[in-house]
Amino acid sequence: MAGGDRALSPAGTVRRGAAGGAEARDRHVRLGLGLAASLLLAGLLGGAFLVLLLTSDAVPDPLAVLADPYLRAVTGFTLLQAGLSALLSVAGGVPLGLALHRTRFAGRALVLRLLLLPQVLPVLVGALGIVAVWGFNGLVSDALAALGLARINVYGLAGILLAHAFFNLPLVARMVVGALDGVPAERWKLAGQLGLGRLATFRIVEAPALRAVLPGAFGLVFMLCATSFTLVLVLGGGPAASTLQVAIYKALSLDFAAGNAVALCLVQVSLTALVLLALSRLPGREAGGFTLGAAPRRYDRPSRLASAADTAVLFLGLLFVGAPFAAILLGGLGSDLGPLLANPAVHRATLTSLVVGLCAASLAVLLSLALLAAGRERPGSAFEIGPSLVLVVPPVVVGAGWFLVLRQVTDVYAAAPYVVVATNAAMSVPFVTRIVGPALAAAHAGQDRLARSLGLFGLARWRLVDWPAARRPLTLAFAFAFALSLGDLGAIALFGSPDFQTLPFLLYQRLGSYRSTDGEGLALLLGVVCLALMLLAERGAAPSVRRPLA
C-alpha cells in the first residue's frame, strides 16, 4: 500500500502542478486585461489634460481662476441647481415610493416599469416633452391662460428643476420601494398584529428603512444634476442659468477660448471628485435584521382617508412622469413623419447613431468584463474603484480635452467618430459593471471551488460557469449602454459636423433652426428606439435581474 502511494504521488504532483500553472496563467491574464482596460480608461479620461498641462499655454493661473467672478457665478449656479433639484426629487420621490409600496393594485408592476423609463429616455427628448407640457405654449400654460392666469416661463432655473425632477423623481421612488421591500417580512407582520396605525408604522418600520437609503439617493441625484449638460443647454435660457459643462461647451464652440475651457474643465473635475468623495463617506444600507426569508407583505389596514391620500399621490406622480411621454408621442404623430423619415439626412444620422451605439456598447462591455475579472483577483483594488472614478470626468469635459489636443496635431473632425465612441463607452462602464458585477460575483462565490477542483480556467471557465450566470445581465447592460450612446449629446456636441451627425445632434440642430415640427418627429423616433431597446432587454433579463437600475 505504501509503495502504491509512492508510485502514484509523482503523477498526482504533476496534475497538481499543471493545475497550479493553469491557475497562475489565468490569474495573469485576468490582471493583464484589467490593467489594459484601466490604462485605456485613464488615458482617455486624463490623457488629454495631462498633455495640455505639459504643453499648452492655455493653462490658467489657479489664483486667477479663483478670482474670476464669472467662474464663481457658474460654479455657484451649478451647485444651486443641483441642490434644489435633489431636494425636489427626494421631496416628490419619497411620497410616491411610499404610496406605491402601501398600495396593491392591478398594473403595479407596469407602473414600476414606467418609473424606469425616464432613466433610459434620451435627455434631449425628455426636455422636449417637458417644454410641450410646461412650456409657454404647453398644456399647463394653456390651462392657466384659460383661467386668466399668467403662462409659465419654462426656460431658466424653473425649467431646469422641472426637467431634473422628471428624470430623477422616479429614480428616488424606485429606491424607496426597494428599501421598503428589504424590510423583513416579520416586521410587517408584527406591525399588523400590534394594530399599528399609519403614523406608528411610518415611525417604527418605514422611517428606519428610509433613513438608510435617502442620503445615498440625495447624493446620487445631486451628482447627476451637477454633471447635467443637455437639459441645461436646452432649458437654461441664457448666461444667467449656465452650469460648468455648458460654459465649457460655449467656451469652445462659440468663444474659441481655450484658456477658459481648460479652467472650467479643471473646476468641473475638482467639483465632481469632491461630490464623489462625499458620497463615498455616506453610510451604506444596513442589514434588514433577522428574517426567515419570507416575501415582504404589509398587514396594515389604512383608513379611507389614508388610502385616498395614497391614491392622489399615485395619480399626481404618474401624471407628472407620464405627461411628457404622452406629449412626445402626440407631437411626433402630429408631425409630418412621411417626408421626415424619407429624408437622407435622417437616414445617415440614424445609421451613424446605430453604428456609434453598437461600437460604444461593445467596447463598454469588453472594458467592464476586463475590470470585473481583474477585480475578482484583487478585491478592493483600483480595478473595482476605477469604474466609479469614470464619473469624475463628464463626457463634455472629456470631449473638450481631446478637442483642444487634437486640433494641435490633426483635423479634429476626422478623429471625431473615434473620440465619440470611446467617450460614450467610457461613460457606460460604471453602469455595465453595476449590472453585470453582482451576477459574476454570485457565480464566483457559489462555484469557484468546484471550478478549481475540476481544473476549469480561462475560456472553459467562462463558457461553463461565468457565461450562464452573466448572459441575461450582459444583455441588459449592453442594451443600456447602447441606449445611453444613442441618446447622448455630450461628446457629439463638440465633434459633430455636417459629415458626422447622430440623431441627437441632428435633433438639436433642427431645434436651433426653429424647425420644431421636424424636432418632434425626430424626438419620437429616437425615444421609441431607445425605450423599445431597453424594455426588450429588461424583459429578457427579468429572471435573473429583478430591479437592475433602482
RODO-2510 file (C-alpha; in nm, 4 decimals, decimal comma):
residues 550
     n   res          X          Y          Z
     1     m     0,0000     0,0000     0,0000
     2     a     0,2768     0,2377     0,0882
     3     g     0,4569     0,1502    -0,2319
     4     g     0,1377     0,2155    -0,4292
     5     d     0,1021     0,5549    -0,2645
     6     r     0,4589     0,6396    -0,3500
     7     a     0,4037     0,5222    -0,7059
     8     l     0,1015     0,7481    -0,7508
     9     s     0,2460     1,0537    -0,5853
    10     p     0,4572     1,1738    -0,8803
    11     a     0,1530     1,1710    -1,1128
    12     g    -0,0565     1,3500    -0,8531
    13     t     0,2185     1,6052    -0,8129
    14     v     0,2271     1,6560    -1,1901
    15     r    -0,1506     1,7046    -1,2043
    16     r    -0,1476     1,9488    -0,9162
    17     g     0,1451     2,1313    -1,0745
    18     a    -0,0340     2,1534    -1,4094
    19     a    -0,3500     2,2838    -1,2426
    20     g    -0,1480     2,5354    -1,0459
    21     g     0,0236     2,6533    -1,3640
    22     a    -0,3092     2,6943    -1,5447
    23     e    -0,4493     2,8834    -1,2496
    24     a    -0,1458     3,1129    -1,2398
    25     r    -0,1722     3,1797    -1,6139
    26     d    -0,5435     3,2502    -1,5788
    27     r    -0,4752     3,4972    -1,2958
    28     h    -0,2066     3,6729    -1,5004
    29     v    -0,4407     3,7010    -1,7997
    30     r    -0,7165     3,8491    -1,5840
    31     l    -0,4837     4,1012    -1,4255
    32     g    -0,3339     4,1873    -1,7645
    33     l    -0,6743     4,2515    -1,9189
    34     g    -0,7779     4,4610    -1,6200
    35     l    -0,4580     4,6624    -1,6382
    36     a    -0,5043     4,7237    -2,0111
    37     a    -0,8665     4,8367    -1,9564
    38     s    -0,7609     5,0644    -1,6698
    39     l    -0,4844     5,2226    -1,8750
    40     l    -0,7205     5,2773    -2,1664
    41     l    -0,9771     5,4472    -1,9447
    42     a    -0,7136     5,6533    -1,7665
    43     g    -0,5602     5,7580    -2,0979
    44     l    -0,8973     5,8567    -2,2403
    45     l    -1,0143     6,0486    -1,9330
    46     g    -0,6894     6,2067    -1,8214
    47     g    -0,4504     6,1860    -2,1141
    48     a    -0,5766     6,4944    -2,2909
    49     f    -0,5483     6,7131    -1,9821
    50     l    -0,2054     6,5792    -1,8998
    51     v    -0,0858     6,6791    -2,2453
    52     l    -0,2478     7,0191    -2,2065
    53     l    -0,0881     7,0806    -1,8692
    54     l     0,2555     6,9893    -2,0052
    55     t     0,2490     7,1574    -2,3451
    56     s    -0,0245     7,4194    -2,3683
    57     d    -0,0015     7,7897    -2,2974
    58     a    -0,3764     7,7880    -2,2335
    59     v    -0,3421     7,6520    -1,8802
    60     p    -0,4621     7,9310    -1,6497
    61     d    -0,3200     8,0621    -1,3264
    62     p    -0,5058     7,8947    -1,0317
    63     l    -0,5286     8,2231    -0,8396
    64     a    -0,6756     8,3975    -1,1414
    65     v    -0,9266     8,1163    -1,1780
    66     l    -1,0415     8,1525    -0,8174
    67     a    -1,0728     8,5300    -0,8558
    68     d    -1,2771     8,5154    -1,1776
    69     p    -1,6334     8,6388    -1,0967
    70     y    -1,7819     8,4595    -1,3995
    71     l    -1,6331     8,1284    -1,2926
    72     r    -1,7589     8,1749    -0,9382
    73     a    -2,1069     8,2562    -1,0680
    74     v    -2,1174     7,9497    -1,2933
    75     t    -1,9913     7,7235    -1,0145
    76     g    -2,2447     7,8700    -0,7720
    77     f    -2,5326     7,8134    -1,0126
    78     t    -2,4139     7,4559    -1,0771
    79     l    -2,4271     7,3790    -0,7045
    80     l    -2,7550     7,5688    -0,6547
    81     q    -2,9488     7,3917    -0,9265
    82     a    -2,8057     7,0519    -0,8271
    83     g    -2,9023     7,1007    -0,4631
    84     l    -3,2526     7,2268    -0,5407
    85     s    -3,3055     6,9500    -0,7992
    86     a    -3,2017     6,6841    -0,5464
    87     l    -3,4321     6,8299    -0,2797
    88     l    -3,7244     6,8456    -0,5243
    89     s    -3,6642     6,4895    -0,6466
    90     v    -3,6439     6,3485    -0,2938
    91     a    -3,9430     6,5514    -0,1745
    92     g    -4,1542     6,4064    -0,4569
    93     g    -3,9970     6,0612    -0,4797
    94     v    -4,0439     5,9650    -0,1135
    95     p    -4,4257     6,0109    -0,1050
    96     l    -4,4578     5,8387    -0,4427
    97     g    -4,2432     5,5447    -0,3311
    98     l    -4,4372     5,5124    -0,0045
    99     a    -4,7699     5,5222    -0,1885
   100     l    -4,6523     5,2565    -0,4333
   101     h    -4,5414     5,0279    -0,1512
   102     r    -4,8548     5,0800     0,0570
   103     t    -5,0970     5,0238    -0,2307
   104     r    -5,1528     4,6945    -0,4092
   105     f    -5,3417     4,7233    -0,7375
   106     a    -5,3577     4,5611    -1,0794
   107     g    -5,0846     4,7002    -1,3007
   108     r    -4,8454     4,7864    -1,0183
   109     a    -4,5603     4,6084    -1,1990
   110     l    -4,6375     4,8152    -1,5093
   111     v    -4,6181     5,1342    -1,3016
   112     l    -4,2770     5,0338    -1,1660
   113     r    -4,1681     4,9732    -1,5231
   114     l    -4,2932     5,3187    -1,6217
   115     l    -4,0775     5,4701    -1,3482
   116     l    -3,7755     5,3062    -1,5131
   117     l    -3,8340     5,4726    -1,8493
   118     p    -3,7068     5,8264    -1,7701
   119     q    -3,3685     5,6769    -1,6833
   120     v    -3,3195     5,5490    -2,0386
   121     l    -3,5086     5,8172    -2,2297
   122     p    -3,2668     6,0413    -2,4243
   123     v    -3,2280     6,3613    -2,2259
   124     l    -3,2954     6,5855    -2,5238
   125     v    -3,6205     6,4003    -2,5944
   126     g    -3,7259     6,4362    -2,2317
   127     a    -3,6517     6,8083    -2,2450
   128     l    -3,8852     6,8448    -2,5435
   129     g    -4,1558     6,6617    -2,3506
   130     i    -4,1109     6,8992    -2,0569
   131     v    -4,1434     7,2003    -2,2896
   132     a    -4,4551     7,0531    -2,4513
   133     v    -4,6227     7,0138    -2,1116
   134     w    -4,4849     7,3032    -1,9072
   135     g    -4,3611     7,5486    -2,1710
   136     f    -4,5074     7,8884    -2,2623
   137     n    -4,7297     7,7227    -2,5238
   138     g    -4,7599     7,3959    -2,3333
   139     l    -5,0626     7,2218    -2,1879
   140     v    -5,0236     7,3639    -1,8381
   141     s    -4,9776     7,7197    -1,9649
   142     d    -5,2837     7,6829    -2,1872
   143     a    -5,4869     7,5721    -1,8859
   144     l    -5,3589     7,8641    -1,6797
   145     a    -5,4330     8,1086    -1,9604
   146     a    -5,7892     7,9746    -1,9823
   147     l    -5,8274     8,0589    -1,6138
   148     g    -5,6924     8,4097    -1,6710
   149     l    -5,3540     8,3365    -1,5106
   150     a    -5,0042     8,4020    -1,6447
   151     r    -4,8288     8,1463    -1,8589
   152     i    -4,5183     7,9637    -1,7336
   153     n    -4,1686     8,0536    -1,8499
   154     v    -4,0030     7,7149    -1,8529
   155     y    -3,6594     7,8464    -1,9515
   156     g    -3,4158     7,9203    -1,6722
   157     l    -3,3887     7,7722    -1,3255
   158     a    -3,7551     7,6692    -1,3091
   159     g    -3,7319     7,4632    -1,6284
   160     i    -3,4063     7,3008    -1,5192
   161     l    -3,5608     7,1973    -1,1876
   162     l    -3,8725     7,0587    -1,3560
   163     a    -3,6684     6,8552    -1,6030
   164     h    -3,4329     6,7192    -1,3363
   165     a    -3,7329     6,6226    -1,1227
   166     f    -3,8882     6,4417    -1,4205
   167     f    -3,5766     6,2310    -1,4679
   168     n    -3,4784     6,1754    -1,1044
   169     l    -3,8015     6,1676    -0,9023
   170     p    -3,8898     5,8208    -1,0426
   171     l    -3,5380     5,7021    -0,9565
   172     v    -3,5819     5,8080    -0,5935
   173     a    -3,9278     5,6445    -0,5829
   174     r    -3,7843     5,3141    -0,7045
   175     m    -3,5066     5,3335    -0,4469
   176     v    -3,7667     5,3920    -0,1727
   177     v    -3,9720     5,0939    -0,2906
   178     g    -3,6571     4,8816    -0,2957
   179     a    -3,5654     4,9890     0,0586
   180     l    -3,9123     4,9041     0,1888
   181     d    -3,9076     4,5701     0,0073
   182     g    -3,5881     4,4967     0,2007
   183     v    -3,7630     4,5275     0,5375
   184     p    -3,8015     4,1736     0,6827
   185     a    -4,1493     4,0271     0,6429
   186     e    -4,1588     3,9587     1,0171
   187     r    -4,1592     4,3325     1,0940
   188     w    -4,4591     4,3950     0,8724
   189     k    -4,6415     4,1015     1,0295
   190     l    -4,5632     4,2204     1,3818
   191     a    -4,6795     4,5725     1,2950
   192     g    -5,0080     4,4271     1,1710
   193     q    -5,0517     4,2090     1,4805
   194     l    -4,9951     4,5099     1,7060
   195     g    -5,2501     4,7113     1,5095
   196     l    -5,0093     4,9973     1,4427
   197     g    -5,1660     5,2947     1,2706
   198     r    -5,0273     5,4822     0,9717
   199     l    -4,8081     5,7202     1,1751
   200     a    -4,6797     5,4499     1,4099
   201     t    -4,5966     5,2206     1,1151
   202     f    -4,4103     5,5028     0,9479
   203     r    -4,2136     5,5894     1,2627
   204     i    -4,1234     5,2334     1,3632
   205     v    -4,0942     5,0425     1,0341
   206     e    -4,0750     5,2734     0,7328
   207     a    -3,8640     5,5603     0,8666
   208     p    -3,5585     5,3434     0,9549
   209     a    -3,5583     5,1990     0,6021
   210     l    -3,5845     5,5493     0,4542
   211     r    -3,3009     5,6818     0,6711
   212     a    -3,0772     5,4103     0,5287
   213     v    -3,1467     5,4922     0,1637
   214     l    -3,2227     5,8651     0,1453
   215     p    -2,8696     6,0037     0,1978
   216     g    -2,7439     5,7941    -0,0905
   217     a    -3,0450     5,8861    -0,3047
   218     f    -2,9931     6,2570    -0,2411
   219     g    -2,6217     6,2319    -0,3149
   220     l    -2,6783     6,0328    -0,6347
   221     v    -2,9325     6,2830    -0,7693
   222     f    -2,7075     6,5734    -0,6709
   223     m    -2,4213     6,4117    -0,8620
   224     l    -2,6359     6,3549    -1,1707
   225     c    -2,7649     6,7131    -1,1677
   226     a    -2,4236     6,8679    -1,1004
   227     t    -2,2946     6,6994    -1,4185
   228     s    -2,6074     6,7720    -1,6256
   229     f    -2,5377     6,9134    -1,9702
   230     t    -2,8147     6,8655    -2,2249
   231     l    -3,1011     6,9810    -2,0023
   232     v    -2,9217     7,2999    -1,9032
   233     l    -2,8121     7,3619    -2,2631
   234     v    -3,1719     7,3405    -2,3873
   235     l    -3,3615     7,4879    -2,0913
   236     g    -3,1044     7,7242    -1,9397
   237     g    -3,2250     8,0226    -2,1341
   238     g    -2,9067     8,2296    -2,1184
   239     p    -2,5797     8,3004    -1,9346
   240     a    -2,7569     8,3568    -1,6022
   241     a    -2,8565     7,9876    -1,5936
   242     s    -2,5367     7,8219    -1,7121
   243     t    -2,3564     7,5309    -1,5473
   244     l    -1,9896     7,4422    -1,5768
   245     q    -2,0440     7,1901    -1,8551
   246     v    -2,2498     7,4306    -2,0644
   247     a    -1,9885     7,7009    -2,0072
   248     i    -1,7171     7,4601    -2,1302
   249     y    -1,9165     7,3890    -2,4455
   250     k    -1,9741     7,7590    -2,5141
   251     a    -1,6096     7,8456    -2,4467
   252     l    -1,5001     7,6032    -2,7196
   253     s    -1,7812     7,6193    -2,9759
   254     l    -1,8731     7,9884    -2,9568
   255     d    -1,5918     8,1865    -2,7944
   256     f    -1,2947     7,9716    -2,9039
   257     a    -1,1366     8,0498    -2,5657
   258     a    -0,9085     7,7555    -2,4892
   259     g    -0,7834     7,9037    -2,1628
   260     n    -1,1339     7,9497    -2,0253
   261     a    -1,2276     7,5964    -2,1330
   262     v    -0,9293     7,4454    -1,9506
   263     a    -1,0072     7,6440    -1,6349
   264     l    -1,3710     7,5367    -1,6418
   265     c    -1,2738     7,1740    -1,7033
   266     l    -1,0398     7,1714    -1,4041
   267     v    -1,3068     7,3205    -1,1791
   268     q    -1,5658     7,0699    -1,3066
   269     v    -1,3369     6,7723    -1,2422
   270     s    -1,2456     6,9011    -0,8951
   271     l    -1,6101     6,9616    -0,8054
   272     t    -1,7176     6,6174    -0,9277
   273     a    -1,4351     6,4493    -0,7379
   274     l    -1,5388     6,6248    -0,4158
   275     v    -1,9006     6,5141    -0,4626
   276     l    -1,7938     6,1525    -0,5223
   277     l    -1,5700     6,1659    -0,2155
   278     a    -1,8620     6,2916    -0,0072
   279     l    -2,0846     6,0136    -0,1457
   280     s    -1,8266     5,7507    -0,0532
   281     r    -1,8417     5,8734     0,3072
   282     l    -2,2153     5,8168     0,3329
   283     p    -2,3142     5,5128     0,5424
   284     g    -2,4175     5,2091     0,3450
   285     r    -2,7505     5,0384     0,3812
   286     e    -2,7712     4,8316     0,6958
   287     a    -2,8891     4,4747     0,7019
   288     g    -3,2619     4,4391     0,7465
   289     g    -3,2270     4,2184     1,0539
   290     f    -3,3370     3,8652     1,1304
   291     t    -3,5683     3,7122     0,8765
   292     l    -3,6846     3,3662     0,7716
   293     g    -3,6766     3,4750     0,4084
   294     a    -4,0494     3,5182     0,3539
   295     a    -4,1663     3,7591     0,0856
   296     p    -4,2469     4,1041     0,2309
   297     r    -4,6177     4,1628     0,2779
   298     r    -4,7937     4,4510     0,4505
   299     y    -5,0661     4,3727     0,7056
   300     d    -5,1630     4,7274     0,8000
   301     r    -5,5126     4,8435     0,7121
   302     p    -5,5133     5,2135     0,6329
   303     s    -5,8193     5,4302     0,6775
   304     r    -6,0209     5,5540     0,3836
   305     l    -5,8591     5,8936     0,4182
   306     a    -5,5085     5,7433     0,4097
   307     s    -5,5996     5,5279     0,1082
   308     a    -5,7417     5,8308    -0,0704
   309     a    -5,4215     6,0262     0,0030
   310     d    -5,2075     5,7441    -0,1378
   311     t    -5,4271     5,7261    -0,4476
   312     a    -5,3951     6,1010    -0,5000
   313     v    -5,0162     6,0854    -0,4665
   314     l    -5,0022     5,7981    -0,7168
   315     f    -5,2236     5,9849    -0,9624
   316     l    -5,0256     6,3088    -0,9420
   317     g    -4,6880     6,1309    -0,9558
   318     l    -4,7793     5,9194    -1,2566
   319     l    -4,9348     6,2216    -1,4275
   320     f    -4,6133     6,4194    -1,3750
   321     v    -4,3999     6,1361    -1,5158
   322     g    -4,6371     6,0213    -1,7880
   323     a    -4,7469     6,3569    -1,9320
   324     p    -4,4142     6,4306    -2,1124
   325     f    -4,4218     6,0817    -2,2676
   326     a    -4,7746     6,1441    -2,3948
   327     a    -4,6711     6,4871    -2,5266
   328     i    -4,3744     6,3358    -2,7137
   329     l    -4,5993     6,0707    -2,8663
   330     l    -4,8731     6,3119    -2,9698
   331     g    -4,6289     6,5723    -3,1001
   332     g    -4,4360     6,3147    -3,3019
   333     l    -4,7512     6,1635    -3,4530
   334     g    -4,8748     6,5129    -3,5364
   335     s    -4,5574     6,5996    -3,7266
   336     d    -4,5036     6,5289    -4,0938
   337     l    -4,3403     6,1891    -4,0386
   338     g    -4,3509     6,0725    -4,4005
   339     p    -4,1125     6,3274    -4,5559
   340     l    -3,9023     6,3284    -4,2391
   341     l    -3,8446     5,9522    -4,2478
   342     a    -3,7655     5,9752    -4,6187
   343     n    -3,5037     6,2461    -4,5611
   344     p    -3,1497     6,1235    -4,6492
   345     a    -3,0030     6,3297    -4,3617
   346     v    -3,2232     6,1378    -4,1166
   347     h    -3,1129     5,8082    -4,2729
   348     r    -2,7459     5,8996    -4,2355
   349     a    -2,7922     6,0231    -3,8786
   350     t    -2,9837     5,7080    -3,7835
   351     l    -2,7191     5,4817    -3,9345
   352     t    -2,4420     5,6811    -3,7658
   353     s    -2,6211     5,6610    -3,4294
   354     l    -2,6671     5,2855    -3,4603
   355     v    -2,3037     5,2272    -3,5565
   356     v    -2,1729     5,4548    -3,2809
   357     g    -2,4075     5,2957    -3,0266
   358     l    -2,3135     4,9418    -3,1286
   359     c    -1,9402     5,0127    -3,1132
   360     a    -1,9653     5,2051    -2,7852
   361     a    -2,1784     4,9374    -2,6164
   362     s    -1,9462     4,6584    -2,7324
   363     l    -1,6382     4,8441    -2,6094
   364     a    -1,8079     4,9258    -2,2766
   365     v    -1,8939     4,5588    -2,2185
   366     l    -1,5398     4,4438    -2,3023
   367     l    -1,3811     4,7037    -2,0731
   368     s    -1,6236     4,6214    -1,7921
   369     l    -1,5654     4,2469    -1,8166
   370     a    -1,1887     4,3016    -1,8071
   371     l    -1,2178     4,5226    -1,4972
   372     l    -1,4534     4,2778    -1,3254
   373     a    -1,2218     3,9854    -1,3998
   374     a    -0,9205     4,1680    -1,2559
   375     g    -1,1239     4,2947    -0,9608
   376     r    -1,2058     3,9354    -0,8687
   377     e    -0,8355     3,8658    -0,8331
   378     r    -0,7645     4,1911    -0,6445
   379     p    -1,0726     4,2829    -0,4346
   380     g    -1,0800     4,6446    -0,3237
   381     s    -0,8151     4,7466    -0,5759
   382     a    -0,8239     5,0163    -0,8418
   383     f    -0,9896     4,7630    -1,0738
   384     e    -1,3065     4,7840    -0,8609
   385     i    -1,2818     5,1555    -0,7816
   386     g    -1,1921     5,2630    -1,1358
   387     p    -1,5426     5,2422    -1,2902
   388     s    -1,6778     5,4840    -1,0286
   389     l    -1,3939     5,7262    -1,0965
   390     v    -1,5136     5,7492    -1,4574
   391     l    -1,7983     5,9652    -1,3267
   392     v    -1,5446     6,2241    -1,2115
   393     v    -1,4878     6,3365    -1,5707
   394     p    -1,8197     6,4061    -1,7527
   395     p    -1,8374     6,3460    -2,1311
   396     v    -1,8291     6,7154    -2,2225
   397     v    -1,5084     6,7545    -2,0236
   398     v    -1,3531     6,4509    -2,1948
   399     g    -1,4546     6,5823    -2,5343
   400     a    -1,3222     6,9291    -2,4527
   401     g    -0,9833     6,7920    -2,3515
   402     w    -0,9387     6,5875    -2,6670
   403     f    -1,0770     6,8691    -2,8821
   404     l    -0,8064     7,1028    -2,7535
   405     v    -0,5310     6,8427    -2,8007
   406     l    -0,6340     6,7055    -3,1403
   407     r    -0,6687     7,0448    -3,3021
   408     q    -0,2950     7,0941    -3,2451
   409     v    -0,1917     6,7761    -3,4304
   410     t    -0,4648     6,6776    -3,6781
   411     d    -0,8059     6,7522    -3,8195
   412     v    -1,0385     6,7358    -3,5186
   413     y    -1,3400     6,6242    -3,7179
   414     a    -1,1513     6,3396    -3,8839
   415     a    -1,0942     6,1854    -3,5399
   416     a    -1,4483     6,2658    -3,4214
   417     p    -1,6038     5,9161    -3,4594
   418     y    -1,3286     5,7514    -3,2556
   419     v    -1,3458     6,0081    -2,9754
   420     v    -1,7267     5,9916    -2,9564
   421     v    -1,7315     5,6093    -2,9481
   422     a    -1,4579     5,5925    -2,6847
   423     t    -1,6195     5,8625    -2,4699
   424     n    -1,9657     5,7045    -2,4831
   425     a    -1,8152     5,3656    -2,3991
   426     a    -1,6254     5,5039    -2,1004
   427     m    -1,9358     5,6781    -1,9654
   428     s    -2,1267     5,3473    -1,9815
   429     v    -1,8679     5,1427    -1,7919
   430     p    -1,9942     5,2320    -1,4395
   431     f    -2,3466     5,1191    -1,5291
   432     v    -2,2366     4,7999    -1,7030
   433     t    -2,0191     4,6926    -1,4085
   434     r    -2,3045     4,7549    -1,1641
   435     i    -2,5454     4,5436    -1,3701
   436     v    -2,3113     4,2534    -1,4525
   437     g    -2,0900     4,2554    -1,1417
   438     p    -2,3379     4,1054    -0,8910
   439     a    -2,4178     3,8109    -1,1199
   440     l    -2,0493     3,7296    -1,1756
   441     a    -1,9778     3,7696    -0,8031
   442     a    -2,2593     3,5266    -0,7173
   443     a    -2,1296     3,2723    -0,9698
   444     h    -1,7785     3,3089    -0,8296
   445     a    -1,8934     3,2654    -0,4693
   446     g    -2,1063     2,9606    -0,5453
   447     q    -1,8969     2,7701    -0,7984
   448     d    -1,5365     2,8838    -0,7642
   449     r    -1,4174     2,5896    -0,5534
   450     l    -1,5874     2,3375    -0,7812
   451     a    -1,4434     2,5007    -1,0924
   452     r    -1,0931     2,4969    -0,9455
   453     s    -1,1231     2,1330    -0,8414
   454     l    -1,2269     2,0439    -1,1977
   455     g    -0,9403     2,2448    -1,3454
   456     l    -1,1678     2,4934    -1,5236
   457     f    -0,9761     2,8072    -1,6128
   458     g    -0,9693     3,0630    -1,8924
   459     l    -1,2216     3,0257    -2,1722
   460     a    -1,3509     2,6930    -2,0414
   461     r    -1,4484     2,8508    -1,7114
   462     w    -1,6062     3,1463    -1,8881
   463     r    -1,8119     2,9164    -2,1125
   464     l    -1,9316     2,6791    -1,8403
   465     v    -1,9503     2,8971    -1,5274
   466     d    -1,9437     3,2705    -1,5934
   467     w    -2,1369     3,2956    -1,9197
   468     p    -2,4546     3,1163    -1,7984
   469     a    -2,4672     3,3492    -1,4958
   470     a    -2,3830     3,6680    -1,6870
   471     r    -2,5769     3,6136    -2,0099
   472     r    -2,9000     3,7863    -1,9069
   473     p    -2,7355     4,0744    -1,7146
   474     l    -2,4997     4,1260    -2,0077
   475     t    -2,7983     4,1560    -2,2408
   476     l    -2,9452     4,4259    -2,0202
   477     a    -2,6100     4,6018    -1,9750
   478     f    -2,5405     4,6014    -2,3497
   479     a    -2,8847     4,7430    -2,4247
   480     f    -2,8463     5,0080    -2,1542
   481     a    -2,5060     5,1149    -2,2888
   482     f    -2,6496     5,1147    -2,6423
   483     a    -2,9413     5,3369    -2,5340
   484     l    -2,7100     5,5747    -2,3454
   485     s    -2,4938     5,6173    -2,6525
   486     l    -2,7918     5,6609    -2,8855
   487     g    -2,9298     5,9470    -2,6796
   488     d    -2,6067     6,1187    -2,5760
   489     l    -2,5378     6,4776    -2,6791
   490     g    -2,2244     6,5270    -2,4693
   491     a    -1,9256     6,4458    -2,6894
   492     i    -2,1058     6,4822    -3,0220
   493     a    -2,1980     6,8422    -2,9329
   494     l    -1,8293     6,9334    -2,9759
   495     f    -1,7330     6,6929    -3,2561
   496     g    -2,0484     6,6963    -3,4681
   497     s    -2,0243     6,8283    -3,8222
   498     p    -2,2243     6,8078    -4,1472
   499     d    -2,0354     6,4864    -4,2248
   500     f    -2,0758     6,3304    -3,8793
   501     q    -2,4224     6,3639    -3,7293
   502     t    -2,6096     6,1436    -3,4853
   503     l    -2,9829     6,1640    -3,4201
   504     p    -2,9445     6,3763    -3,1024
   505     f    -2,7094     6,6151    -3,2840
   506     l    -2,9474     6,6425    -3,5812
   507     l    -3,2396     6,6942    -3,3424
   508     y    -3,0528     6,9727    -3,1609
   509     q    -2,9681     7,1382    -3,4928
   510     r    -3,3296     7,1254    -3,6118
   511     l    -3,4453     7,2824    -3,2859
   512     g    -3,1784     7,5506    -3,3144
   513     s    -3,3058     7,6417    -3,6614
   514     y    -3,6639     7,6620    -3,5263
   515     r    -3,7805     7,3567    -3,7196
   516     s    -3,9863     7,2337    -3,4261
   517     t    -4,2048     7,0025    -3,6341
   518     d    -3,9012     6,8076    -3,7531
   519     g    -3,7750     6,8086    -3,3948
   520     e    -4,0932     6,6466    -3,2644
   521     g    -4,0746     6,3726    -3,5262
   522     l    -3,7071     6,3046    -3,4583
   523     a    -3,7733     6,3028    -3,0836
   524     l    -4,0424     6,0392    -3,1295
   525     l    -3,8140     5,8273    -3,3478
   526     l    -3,5222     5,8489    -3,1048
   527     g    -3,7378     5,7907    -2,7986
   528     v    -3,9142     5,4877    -2,9451
   529     v    -3,5867     5,3222    -3,0445
   530     c    -3,4266     5,3713    -2,7017
   531     l    -3,7322     5,2728    -2,4999
   532     a    -3,8079     4,9656    -2,7108
   533     l    -3,4461     4,8565    -2,6815
   534     m    -3,4489     4,8832    -2,3019
   535     l    -3,7904     4,7254    -2,2496
   536     l    -3,6983     4,4234    -2,4606
   537     a    -3,3664     4,3862    -2,2809
   538     e    -3,5189     4,4197    -1,9337
   539     r    -3,7866     4,1628    -2,0172
   540     g    -3,5207     3,9203    -2,1359
   541     a    -3,3138     3,9794    -1,8223
   542     a    -3,6046     3,9680    -1,5769
   543     p    -3,5490     3,6121    -1,4426
   544     s    -3,2018     3,6949    -1,3075
   545     v    -3,2059     4,0737    -1,2629
   546     r    -3,5104     4,1778    -1,0692
   547     r    -3,4502     4,5510    -1,0291
   548     p    -3,1335     4,6308    -1,2209
   549     l    -3,1434     5,0111    -1,2155
   550     a    -3,3120     5,1003    -0,8868
***
